[in-house]
Amino acid sequence: MKTNATLALPAGQLTQAQELGARLARLRAARAVRQNDAALRAGISRSTASRLESGDPGVAVGQLLRYLDALSPGLTLAQLLAKEQPAELALQVRERTKRVRLAVGGGGDRADLNF
């Protein structure tokens, strides 16, 4: 009989699976790889890649490791969990960087900008 892996896990372990999926999704976004392309490189379906990134605990560990290797060859699961990757740090910088435009006729004083 098929069981729902999400219901079989305690809440703490389910949260860990979701955090792992979020790290995979951030790594993929940081490397500017489409989910479909990463799945193709890993030899899994796009729906399985989506399940991995959403933290579905029912996905096999082998598929997770192949997906990780497709995203970042040579990166181990322990390394992914231990620290933030350089590509992810660069993504954070890109997300923080915003252009600021001064309002037309608004005085144009930069001291008005609240940083």
C-alpha positions in Angstrom: 0.0 0.0 0.0 1.3 3.4 -0.9 1.7 5.9 2.0 2.0 9.7 2.0 5.6 10.4 3.1 4.6 13.9 4.3 2.1 12.5 6.8 4.6 9.8 8.0 7.2 12.3 9.1 7.2 14.3 12.4 6.9 18.1 12.0 10.6 18.7 12.7 11.8 16.3 10.0 9.3 17.7 7.6 10.7 21.2 8.2 14.2 19.9 7.6 13.1 18.4 4.2 11.5 21.7 3.2 14.7 23.6 4.2 16.8 21.2 2.1 14.4 21.8 -0.9 14.6 25.5 -0.4 18.4 25.4 -0.5 18.3 23.4 -3.7 15.9 25.9 -5.3 18.2 28.8 -4.2 21.3 27.1 -5.6 19.5 26.6 -8.9 18.3 30.2 -9.0 21.8 31.4 -8.1 23.3 29.5 -10.9 20.6 30.8 -13.3 19.6 27.3 -14.4 16.0 26.5 -15.3 14.4 23.7 -13.4 13.7 21.8 -16.6 17.4 22.0 -17.6 18.6 20.9 -14.2 16.2 17.9 -14.2 17.4 16.9 -17.7 21.0 17.0 -16.6 20.2 14.9 -13.5 18.2 12.4 -15.5 14.9 13.0 -13.6 11.6 14.4 -14.6 10.8 18.1 -14.1 8.0 17.1 -11.7 10.5 15.2 -9.6 12.8 18.3 -9.5 9.8 20.3 -8.4 9.1 17.8 -5.6 12.7 18.0 -4.5 12.7 21.8 -4.4 9.4 21.8 -2.5 10.9 19.5 0.2 8.9 16.3 -0.6 10.4 13.7 1.7 9.1 10.9 -0.6 11.8 11.5 -3.3 14.7 9.0 -3.3 18.0 10.1 -1.9 19.7 9.0 -5.1 17.6 11.4 -7.1 18.4 14.2 -4.7 22.1 13.6 -5.1 21.9 13.4 -8.9 20.0 16.7 -8.9 22.6 18.3 -6.6 25.4 17.1 -8.9 23.6 18.5 -11.9 23.3 21.9 -10.2 26.8 22.1 -8.9 29.2 19.3 -9.9 31.4 18.2 -7.1 29.3 19.7 -4.4 28.4 17.2 -1.7 25.2 17.2 0.3 27.2 17.9 3.5 28.8 21.0 1.9 25.3 22.2 0.8 24.0 21.9 4.3 27.1 23.2 6.0 27.6 26.6 4.4 26.2 29.0 1.9 27.6 28.7 -1.6 29.4 31.5 -3.4 26.7 31.5 -6.1 24.0 31.8 -3.5 25.9 34.8 -1.8 26.1 36.5 -5.2 22.3 36.0 -5.6 21.7 37.7 -2.3 23.8 40.6 -3.4 21.8 40.9 -6.7 18.6 40.7 -4.7 19.7 43.5 -2.4 20.9 45.9 -5.1 18.0 48.1 -6.2 18.1 51.2 -8.3 16.8 54.4 -6.6 15.3 57.1 -8.7 14.7 60.6 -7.4 11.1 61.8 -7.7 10.7 64.5 -10.4 10.0 67.8 -8.7 10.4 66.3 -5.3 13.3 68.5 -4.3 16.0 66.0 -5.3 17.6 65.9 -1.9 19.4 62.6 -1.2 19.0 63.1 2.5 15.3 62.3 2.0 16.2 58.7 1.1 15.9 56.5 4.1 18.6 53.8 3.9 
